[in-house]
Amino acid sequence: MKEVRINNFQELQDLVFKDCYDESINRYRNSFVYRGVDDASSKLISSLNRVCAHNLKLEKAIMNSFQKYGYADVKDIHSTWQLLAMGQHYGLPTRLLDWTYSPLVAAHFATENYHLFDRDGAIYCYDLRETNKQLPSPLKEELDNSNSHIFTISMLEKHIKDYLEMYRLSEKPYYLFFEPASGSDRIANQYALFAVCSDRTYTLEELIDTPETESLYKIIIPKEAKLEIRDKLDYINISERLIYPGLDGICKWITRRYANLGETYKY
């Protein structure tokens, strides 16, 4: 995929907001979504495929355990997709891959871990208009009729209620993006949506990064620019305090804010 290297916070903003003005409505609009990674070598691979590459059939056992041991918190969630979204946000290995509508939230995830300030980070940028082209007909028609590129939970459940139905809908592997209900402050504050593949033996990297795809590119955040971008994100309230509401987020923010990063990572 195409890679673009930026050198500072201003260049990042200029790049992600370039060509966003829609003259038909005289508003700024963008069809891209973003995924920030703290190591530029990271691939578009779900936590399930990373953790359980040795046996992807463990996916069912993982979900059964989540529902059993997390019953008090998830007993009122009756949608498989919403349940997966909730588990994903709390670190459960799932087939989902986190994305955000916000390039600056993605920049947060690319610069959050100061222990990796000695390596380049990255932001994956994907134009959602590409998604519809590869969907099975029923799903494509659903999005076309709603003039959208992203499924809501209710739209998704009209056609596929779980992974098995998603798999059976097409012999050819495909992927889609869906937006969960804001069942937690984390999901809402992270402006989150998810990508999911119909076949767990494939990764999004394999399905989305094809020769004919021109709508995926990667912004490289060099290690020399990480601290500047990180500090400026803090001052516009894109920090752990927002991303992880509660005491854990506050403590993460305080720890990083008072660490001696300026002395350690002066390039």
Buried (B, 14 or more C-beta within 10 A) or exposed (E): BEEBBBEBBEBBBEBBEEEEEEEEEEEEEBBBBBBBBBEBEBEBBBBBBEBBEEEBEBBEEBBEEBBEEBEEEBEEBEBBBBBBBBBBBEEBBBBBBBBBBBBBBBBBBBBBEBEBBEEBBBBBBBBBEBBBEBBBEEBBEBBEEEEBBBBBBEBBBEBBEBBEBBBEBBEEBBBBBBBBBEBBBBBEBBBBBBBBBBBBEBBBBBBBBEEEBEBBBBBBBBBBBBBBBBBBBBEEEBBBBBBBBEEEBBEBBEEBBEEEBEEEBEE
